[in-house]
Amino acid sequence: MPEERIQNYKKYLEIKGYQSSTIRGLLRTAKNHINQKNSQQQLTNNTQQLYYYQKKVYINYLNQVENQNIHLSPEHYKKTLSKIEVLTLEEIRELEQGCKTLREQVVIHCLYSLGLRLSEASNLELEDLDLTKNIVLIRKSKTKKQRQIPINKKTQQIITHYINQERPINKGRKLLQGLKGDLIPDGIYQNLKRIVKRTTIKKRIYPHLLRHSIASHLLQRGMDIEQIGKYLGHTSIESTQRYTHLAEINRNE
């Protein structure tokens, strides 16, 4: 029964679109919960917060899918913000030059130019794009709040070319398509990895790093911090303020 539950939970996570690396952590925590192991002793607040989140996802699965009625008491940990490293404009250009297909270009522009979270890029549907008004509607986000993002001319042209020339017809509703249909978050990440291998960039590059980078670059260009928060879909100004020191550092270099 425990092994069957874990397999069912894994399928549930895959359907929800979680990345492979995230699924591994969620399954590990679920197994600890089943075996009544406590892995939270002498851990940092950030790690304990992660374990709480993983446990919450598992409890939600038990309640929603297996019709259990389990209450999870709230736990709060003061998060320690780690130093954020961002890409330079030159490195962003190198990523763009490393793209071999229009889809790869769209991946870069979704993660950087539009500042989308990986899940938001994966959930982006054709009907969410208004390429006449150059606006994209983010309907499915981490914060559950919809927002509109302006599309710059270059991104609009690349997305238009991709839709007209390369995107498969009638395969799925999502903007980004793979060989089997809608591209899941892990598929987008694999596209990014392939692009990175064609560059000389030595930094560890992951999807959220491009989001960090556009936030820092917008701040350097003089965009108001509250506007950046709305652009990124932050729920609190504190989430955006962590980028202010990056702008100062980059100005002084």
Residue frames relative to the residue before (quaternion, step in Angstrom):
aa qw qx qy qz dx dy dz
M 1.0000 0.0000 0.0000 0.0000 0.00 0.00 0.00
P 0.6597 0.4939 -0.3380 0.4546 3.68 0.82 -0.81
E 0.6695 0.4951 -0.3065 0.4612 3.60 0.94 -0.88
E 0.6339 0.5206 -0.3255 0.4702 3.59 1.03 -0.78
R 0.6406 0.5224 -0.3208 0.4623 3.57 1.01 -0.81
I 0.6433 0.5223 -0.3184 0.4605 3.59 0.97 -0.84
Q 0.6591 0.5053 -0.3074 0.4646 3.59 0.96 -0.85
N 0.6515 0.5011 -0.3077 0.4794 3.58 1.02 -0.80
Y 0.6313 0.5290 -0.3156 0.4712 3.55 1.08 -0.79
K 0.6269 0.5385 -0.3279 0.4576 3.58 1.02 -0.81
K 0.6540 0.5042 -0.3095 0.4714 3.59 0.94 -0.88
Y 0.6183 0.5506 -0.3234 0.4583 3.56 1.07 -0.83
L 0.6764 0.4901 -0.2859 0.4696 3.60 0.93 -0.91
E 0.6407 0.5212 -0.3216 0.4631 3.58 1.02 -0.79
I 0.6426 0.5127 -0.3156 0.4739 3.58 1.00 -0.81
K 0.6603 0.5091 -0.2948 0.4669 3.58 1.09 -0.76
G 0.5052 -0.6966 0.3897 0.3281 3.60 1.27 -0.23
Y 0.3327 0.7414 -0.5193 0.2647 3.60 1.15 0.48
Q 0.5381 -0.6090 0.4769 0.3349 3.58 -1.19 0.63
S 0.6495 -0.5345 0.3775 0.3873 3.57 -1.23 0.54
S 0.6668 0.5018 -0.3067 0.4578 3.59 0.94 -0.90
T 0.6460 0.5115 -0.3153 0.4708 3.59 1.05 -0.75
I 0.6288 0.5436 -0.3271 0.4496 3.56 1.03 -0.84
R 0.6251 0.5489 -0.3445 0.4350 3.60 0.97 -0.81
G 0.6740 0.4868 -0.2889 0.4746 3.58 0.96 -0.88
L 0.6557 0.5171 -0.3083 0.4556 3.57 0.97 -0.85
L 0.6589 0.4994 -0.3048 0.4727 3.58 1.01 -0.81
R 0.6255 0.5437 -0.3337 0.4492 3.58 1.03 -0.78
T 0.6730 0.4810 -0.2896 0.4815 3.57 0.95 -0.87
A 0.6235 0.5377 -0.3361 0.4574 3.60 1.04 -0.76
K 0.6489 0.5111 -0.3138 0.4682 3.59 0.98 -0.84
N 0.6342 0.5199 -0.3242 0.4716 3.59 1.03 -0.81
H 0.6440 0.5215 -0.3165 0.4616 3.56 1.04 -0.82
I 0.6509 0.5124 -0.3104 0.4664 3.59 0.98 -0.87
N 0.7388 0.4001 -0.2132 0.4986 3.57 0.99 -0.89
Q 0.4096 -0.7481 0.4318 0.2935 3.57 1.42 0.12
K 0.3599 0.7096 -0.5164 0.3166 3.54 0.98 0.94
N 0.2442 -0.7591 0.5861 0.1433 3.57 -0.95 0.83
S 0.0915 -0.8346 0.5431 0.0079 3.57 -0.42 1.26
Q 0.5721 0.6549 -0.3503 0.3478 3.59 1.25 0.13
Q 0.4526 0.6952 -0.4616 0.3142 3.60 1.19 0.18
Q 0.8660 0.0395 -0.0620 0.4946 3.56 -1.06 0.91
L 0.4464 0.6560 -0.4745 0.3812 3.55 0.92 0.96
T 0.5954 -0.5648 0.4218 0.3854 3.57 -1.20 0.44
N 0.6551 -0.5091 0.3807 0.4083 3.56 -1.26 0.38
N 0.6363 0.5432 -0.3303 0.4370 3.57 1.00 -0.84
T 0.6751 0.4877 -0.2923 0.4700 3.58 0.96 -0.89
Q 0.6461 0.5116 -0.3201 0.4673 3.58 1.00 -0.80
Q 0.6248 0.5266 -0.3336 0.4702 3.57 1.07 -0.74
L 0.6320 0.5270 -0.3223 0.4680 3.58 1.06 -0.79
Y 0.6578 0.5031 -0.3078 0.4684 3.61 0.93 -0.89
Y 0.6346 0.5229 -0.3350 0.4601 3.57 1.02 -0.76
Y 0.6377 0.5208 -0.3193 0.4692 3.58 0.98 -0.85
Q 0.6660 0.5038 -0.3023 0.4596 3.59 0.91 -0.93
K 0.6474 0.5075 -0.3142 0.4740 3.56 1.02 -0.80
K 0.6339 0.5437 -0.3219 0.4460 3.57 1.04 -0.79
V 0.6304 0.5251 -0.3272 0.4689 3.60 1.01 -0.81
Y 0.6676 0.5007 -0.2985 0.4631 3.58 0.97 -0.88
I 0.6460 0.5107 -0.3177 0.4700 3.60 0.96 -0.83
N 0.6233 0.5350 -0.3352 0.4614 3.58 1.03 -0.79
Y 0.6252 0.5308 -0.3278 0.4688 3.57 1.06 -0.79
L 0.6666 0.5071 -0.3070 0.4519 3.60 0.85 -0.95
N 0.6892 0.4825 -0.2809 0.4618 3.57 0.97 -0.86
Q 0.7376 0.4418 -0.2347 0.4535 3.57 0.89 -0.96
V 0.7732 0.3639 -0.1798 0.4873 3.59 0.87 -0.97
E 0.7836 0.3067 -0.1627 0.5152 3.58 0.88 -0.92
N 0.4244 -0.7580 0.4188 0.2646 3.56 1.36 0.26
Q 0.3433 0.7083 -0.5354 0.3062 3.56 0.98 0.82
N 0.2974 -0.7433 0.5712 0.1808 3.56 -1.25 0.29
I 0.1703 0.8059 -0.5347 0.1890 3.53 0.41 1.32
H 0.2126 -0.7731 0.5878 0.1080 3.56 -0.86 0.98
L 0.1678 -0.7795 0.5990 0.0735 3.55 -0.88 1.01
S 0.3688 -0.7471 0.5111 0.2114 3.56 -0.55 1.15
P 0.5225 -0.6453 0.4492 0.3298 3.61 -0.94 0.81
E 0.0663 -0.7644 0.6403 0.0361 3.54 -1.12 0.74
H 0.1099 -0.8072 0.5794 0.0258 3.56 -0.87 0.95
Y 0.0232 -0.7831 0.6212 -0.0205 3.54 -0.89 0.99
K 0.4357 -0.6873 0.5157 0.2681 3.54 -0.91 0.92
K 0.3045 -0.7978 0.4974 0.1526 3.54 -0.45 1.23
T 0.2822 -0.7328 0.5971 0.1639 3.54 -1.02 0.89
L 0.3103 -0.7753 0.5222 0.1729 3.56 -0.55 1.15
S 0.2978 -0.7594 0.5546 0.1648 3.54 -0.77 1.03
K 0.6206 -0.5399 0.4119 0.3921 3.55 -1.25 0.39
I 0.2662 -0.7705 0.5621 0.1393 3.56 -0.92 0.94
E 0.1662 -0.7518 0.6300 0.1018 3.55 -0.90 0.95
V 0.1207 -0.8030 0.5808 0.0566 3.58 -0.92 0.85
L 0.5228 -0.6094 0.4939 0.3337 3.52 -1.33 0.26
T 0.4500 -0.6549 0.5298 0.2965 3.56 -1.15 0.58
L 0.6563 -0.4915 0.3809 0.4273 3.57 -1.26 0.23
E 0.6139 0.5458 -0.3389 0.4587 3.58 1.11 -0.71
E 0.6680 0.4909 -0.3010 0.4714 3.59 1.00 -0.80
I 0.6032 0.5348 -0.3534 0.4747 3.59 1.10 -0.65
R 0.6517 0.5085 -0.3122 0.4682 3.58 0.96 -0.86
E 0.6402 0.5224 -0.3273 0.4583 3.58 1.04 -0.75
L 0.6130 0.5298 -0.3426 0.4755 3.58 1.07 -0.69
E 0.6511 0.5110 -0.3154 0.4643 3.57 0.94 -0.87
Q 0.6734 0.4921 -0.2907 0.4688 3.58 1.00 -0.82
G 0.6467 0.5355 -0.3099 0.4461 3.57 1.23 -0.50
C 0.5240 0.6374 -0.4107 0.3880 3.60 1.27 -0.09
K 0.2383 -0.7830 0.5615 0.1218 3.55 -0.97 0.90
T 0.7727 0.2546 -0.1413 0.5641 3.59 1.19 -0.47
L 0.6283 -0.5188 0.4141 0.4056 3.55 -1.28 0.30
R 0.6120 0.5527 -0.3574 0.4385 3.59 1.04 -0.73
E 0.6474 0.5101 -0.3229 0.4653 3.59 0.94 -0.83
Q 0.6258 0.5243 -0.3346 0.4706 3.59 1.05 -0.71
V 0.6443 0.5144 -0.3183 0.4678 3.59 1.00 -0.83
V 0.6015 0.5586 -0.3514 0.4502 3.59 1.04 -0.76
I 0.6730 0.4897 -0.2948 0.4694 3.59 0.86 -0.98
H 0.7031 0.4732 -0.2777 0.4523 3.58 0.87 -0.90
C 0.6116 0.5279 -0.3577 0.4684 3.60 1.09 -0.56
L 0.7303 0.4424 -0.2389 0.4624 3.57 0.86 -0.99
Y 0.7618 0.3453 -0.1958 0.5119 3.60 1.02 -0.75
S 0.7588 0.4038 -0.2439 0.4491 3.60 0.37 -1.19
L 0.7431 0.3535 -0.2111 0.5276 3.59 1.00 -0.81
G 0.3524 -0.7769 0.4636 0.2395 3.60 1.25 -0.23
L 0.3172 0.7900 -0.4777 0.2172 3.58 1.11 0.61
R 0.4815 -0.5849 0.5605 0.3345 3.51 -1.26 0.52
L 0.6585 -0.5218 0.3567 0.4086 3.58 -1.18 0.50
S 0.6701 0.4947 -0.3032 0.4629 3.60 0.92 -0.88
E 0.6342 0.5315 -0.3283 0.4555 3.60 1.06 -0.72
A 0.6404 0.5133 -0.3204 0.4730 3.58 1.01 -0.80
S 0.6616 0.5103 -0.2970 0.4623 3.57 1.02 -0.83
N 0.7244 0.4475 -0.2376 0.4675 3.60 1.02 -0.80
L 0.4754 0.6968 -0.4318 0.3195 3.59 1.26 -0.21
E 0.1467 -0.8042 0.5741 0.0453 3.57 -0.69 1.14
L 0.6670 -0.5119 0.3595 0.4047 3.56 -1.22 0.47
E 0.6792 0.5056 -0.2969 0.4415 3.58 0.96 -0.85
D 0.5868 0.5732 -0.3723 0.4341 3.60 1.26 -0.20
L 0.6636 0.5049 -0.2859 0.4722 3.57 1.29 -0.33
D 0.0650 -0.7467 0.6608 0.0394 3.55 -0.96 0.94
L 0.1176 -0.8479 0.5159 0.0338 3.56 0.12 1.32
T 0.5458 0.5725 -0.4106 0.4536 3.58 1.29 0.07
K 0.7480 0.3277 -0.1771 0.5493 3.55 1.01 -0.90
N 0.3519 -0.7657 0.4630 0.2748 3.58 1.36 -0.12
I 0.5006 0.6017 -0.4448 0.4352 3.54 0.81 1.13
V 0.1366 -0.7637 0.6241 0.0921 3.56 -1.08 0.74
L 0.2695 -0.7552 0.5801 0.1430 3.56 -0.97 0.91
I 0.1897 -0.7575 0.6166 0.1004 3.56 -0.80 1.06
R 0.1333 -0.8354 0.5324 0.0301 3.56 -0.26 1.31
K 0.7742 0.2610 -0.1329 0.5610 3.57 1.05 -0.80
S 0.1521 0.8027 -0.5566 0.1509 3.56 -0.29 1.27
K 0.6950 -0.4721 0.3561 0.4091 3.53 -1.34 0.28
T 0.7321 0.4350 -0.2253 0.4734 3.57 1.04 -0.84
K 0.4362 -0.7176 0.4297 0.3319 3.61 1.35 -0.07
K 0.5994 0.5433 -0.3643 0.4613 3.59 1.27 0.28
Q 0.3950 -0.7086 0.5326 0.2410 3.55 -0.94 0.90
R 0.0379 0.7858 -0.6174 0.0013 3.56 -1.20 0.51
Q 0.3361 -0.7173 0.5724 0.2117 3.54 -1.25 0.48
I 0.1288 -0.7874 0.6012 0.0454 3.56 -0.99 0.86
P 0.4079 -0.6991 0.5209 0.2713 3.61 -0.88 0.86
I 0.2770 -0.7428 0.5881 0.1604 3.57 -1.10 0.75
N 0.3436 -0.7442 0.5263 0.2262 3.59 -0.67 1.02
K 0.7144 -0.4971 0.2858 0.4011 3.57 -1.24 0.48
K 0.6586 0.5194 -0.3133 0.4452 3.58 0.93 -0.90
T 0.6667 0.4923 -0.2949 0.4755 3.59 0.93 -0.93
Q 0.6298 0.5406 -0.3265 0.4522 3.58 1.04 -0.83
Q 0.6634 0.5059 -0.3047 0.4594 3.59 0.95 -0.84
I 0.6673 0.5053 -0.3035 0.4552 3.59 0.93 -0.90
I 0.6591 0.4976 -0.3102 0.4709 3.58 0.95 -0.88
T 0.6407 0.5286 -0.3185 0.4568 3.59 0.99 -0.84
H 0.6575 0.5026 -0.3046 0.4716 3.58 0.93 -0.92
Y 0.6428 0.5298 -0.3201 0.4512 3.59 0.99 -0.86
I 0.6728 0.4973 -0.2966 0.4604 3.58 0.89 -0.96
N 0.7357 0.4459 -0.2357 0.4520 3.58 0.90 -0.93
Q 0.8055 0.3401 -0.1441 0.4635 3.57 0.99 -0.79
E 0.8378 0.2556 -0.0862 0.4747 3.59 0.89 -0.81
R 0.6257 0.5645 -0.3574 0.4027 3.59 1.01 -0.74
P 0.4838 -0.6723 0.4711 0.3034 3.62 -0.83 0.95
I 0.3971 -0.7144 0.5278 0.2311 3.58 -1.05 0.78
N 0.8685 0.0783 -0.0743 0.4839 3.56 -1.07 0.86
K 0.4506 0.6783 -0.4724 0.3373 3.60 0.98 0.78
G 0.7884 -0.1467 0.1242 0.5844 3.57 1.09 -0.64
R 0.5839 -0.6083 0.4222 0.3328 3.54 -1.29 0.25
K 0.6094 0.5904 -0.3484 0.3984 3.58 1.18 -0.57
L 0.5963 -0.5780 0.4209 0.3649 3.56 -1.15 0.63
L 0.7677 0.3355 -0.1750 0.5172 3.55 0.80 -1.06
Q 0.0758 -0.8229 0.5627 -0.0232 3.54 -0.63 1.20
G 0.2298 -0.7385 0.6168 0.1463 3.53 -1.20 0.70
L 0.7576 -0.3599 0.2644 0.4759 3.58 -1.26 -0.25
K 0.7665 0.3594 -0.1804 0.5007 3.57 1.09 -0.73
G 0.7475 -0.3405 0.2180 0.5271 3.59 1.24 0.15
D 0.8447 -0.1193 0.0952 0.5130 3.56 -1.15 -0.67
L 0.3801 -0.7311 0.5268 0.2089 3.56 -0.88 1.01
I 0.3114 -0.7563 0.5496 0.1703 3.59 -0.71 1.12
P 0.7229 -0.4458 0.2863 0.4435 3.64 -1.20 0.33
D 0.6696 0.4946 -0.3168 0.4545 3.60 0.88 -0.88
G 0.6139 0.5479 -0.3445 0.4520 3.59 1.10 -0.62
I 0.6313 0.5163 -0.3227 0.4804 3.57 1.05 -0.77
Y 0.6385 0.5288 -0.3157 0.4616 3.57 1.00 -0.89
Q 0.6481 0.5152 -0.3216 0.4594 3.60 0.97 -0.82
N 0.6039 0.5409 -0.3467 0.4718 3.60 1.09 -0.67
L 0.6549 0.5123 -0.3071 0.4630 3.56 0.95 -0.91
K 0.6410 0.5325 -0.3243 0.4476 3.59 0.95 -0.86
R 0.6502 0.5139 -0.3197 0.4593 3.57 0.97 -0.82
I 0.6333 0.5260 -0.3262 0.4646 3.58 1.03 -0.79
V 0.6577 0.5352 -0.3069 0.4321 3.57 0.88 -1.00
K 0.6368 0.5559 -0.3265 0.4229 3.60 1.01 -0.82
R 0.6756 0.4827 -0.2908 0.4755 3.59 1.20 -0.47
T 0.6441 0.5040 -0.3171 0.4801 3.59 1.28 0.03
T 0.4848 -0.6406 0.5064 0.3132 3.57 -1.34 0.03
I 0.3951 0.7403 -0.4629 0.2855 3.60 1.29 0.15
K 0.2720 -0.7963 0.5266 0.1211 3.58 -0.79 1.05
K 0.5261 0.6355 -0.4145 0.3841 3.62 1.21 -0.26
R 0.4946 -0.6076 0.5154 0.3472 3.57 -1.22 0.47
I 0.0993 -0.8265 0.5541 0.0077 3.56 -0.46 1.22
Y 0.0524 0.7701 -0.6283 0.0969 3.54 -0.82 1.11
P 0.7208 -0.4895 0.2540 0.4200 3.63 -1.11 0.53
H 0.7011 0.4805 -0.2948 0.4366 3.60 0.82 -0.94
L 0.5445 0.6135 -0.4045 0.4044 3.61 1.20 -0.39
L 0.6349 0.5195 -0.3355 0.4632 3.59 1.07 -0.67
R 0.6182 0.5269 -0.3267 0.4833 3.57 1.13 -0.65
H 0.6177 0.5219 -0.3302 0.4868 3.58 1.02 -0.81
S 0.6763 0.5326 -0.2924 0.4164 3.54 0.92 -0.98
I 0.6754 0.4761 -0.3135 0.4679 3.61 0.87 -0.87
A 0.6096 0.5491 -0.3561 0.4473 3.60 1.05 -0.67
S 0.6736 0.4901 -0.2870 0.4731 3.56 0.93 -0.92
H 0.6763 0.5004 -0.2953 0.4528 3.58 0.95 -0.87
L 0.6308 0.5203 -0.3330 0.4695 3.60 1.04 -0.74
L 0.6361 0.5281 -0.3174 0.4645 3.56 1.05 -0.80
Q 0.6469 0.5196 -0.3074 0.4658 3.57 1.02 -0.84
R 0.6809 0.4836 -0.2876 0.4688 3.58 1.10 -0.69
G 0.6210 -0.5999 0.3217 0.3885 3.57 1.28 0.00
M 0.4049 0.7047 -0.4971 0.3039 3.60 1.18 0.21
D 0.5420 -0.6279 0.4601 0.3167 3.56 -1.02 0.84
I 0.5608 -0.6484 0.4011 0.3228 3.57 -0.94 0.91
E 0.6316 0.5216 -0.3407 0.4614 3.62 1.07 -0.64
Q 0.6241 0.5265 -0.3337 0.4712 3.59 1.08 -0.70
I 0.6312 0.5234 -0.3276 0.4693 3.57 1.04 -0.80
G 0.6293 0.5449 -0.3255 0.4485 3.57 1.03 -0.82
K 0.6633 0.4862 -0.2949 0.4866 3.57 1.01 -0.85
Y 0.6136 0.5655 -0.3273 0.4433 3.55 1.07 -0.83
L 0.7476 0.3971 -0.1964 0.4948 3.56 0.97 -0.95
G 0.4488 -0.7051 0.4445 0.3223 3.58 1.23 -0.31
H 0.2901 0.7616 -0.5243 0.2469 3.58 1.10 0.69
T 0.3923 -0.7228 0.5190 0.2333 3.58 -1.09 0.68
S 0.7882 0.1770 -0.1101 0.5790 3.60 1.19 -0.37
I 0.5815 -0.6001 0.4271 0.3453 3.57 -1.15 0.66
E 0.5676 0.6106 -0.3819 0.3990 3.59 1.17 -0.56
S 0.6212 0.5562 -0.3389 0.4358 3.58 1.07 -0.72
T 0.7061 0.4496 -0.2537 0.4846 3.57 1.08 -0.73
Q 0.6209 0.5955 -0.3407 0.3791 3.57 1.03 -0.75
R 0.5561 0.6192 -0.3974 0.3865 3.59 1.15 -0.43
Y 0.6362 0.5364 -0.3325 0.4438 3.59 1.23 -0.35
T 0.5119 0.6831 -0.4217 0.3058 3.60 1.17 -0.37
H 0.6670 0.5027 -0.3203 0.4471 3.60 0.97 -0.79
L 0.5869 0.5738 -0.3674 0.4375 3.59 1.18 -0.53
A 0.6427 0.5257 -0.3154 0.4595 3.54 0.99 -0.86
E 0.6485 0.5200 -0.3103 0.4611 3.57 1.01 -0.85
I 0.6535 0.5185 -0.3092 0.4566 3.57 0.96 -0.91
N 0.6961 0.4798 -0.2750 0.4578 3.56 0.89 -0.96
R 0.6147 0.5360 -0.3536 0.4581 3.60 1.10 -0.57
N 0.7212 0.4613 -0.2435 0.4559 3.57 1.05 -0.80
E 0.5740 0.6047 -0.3844 0.3964 3.60 1.23 -0.23
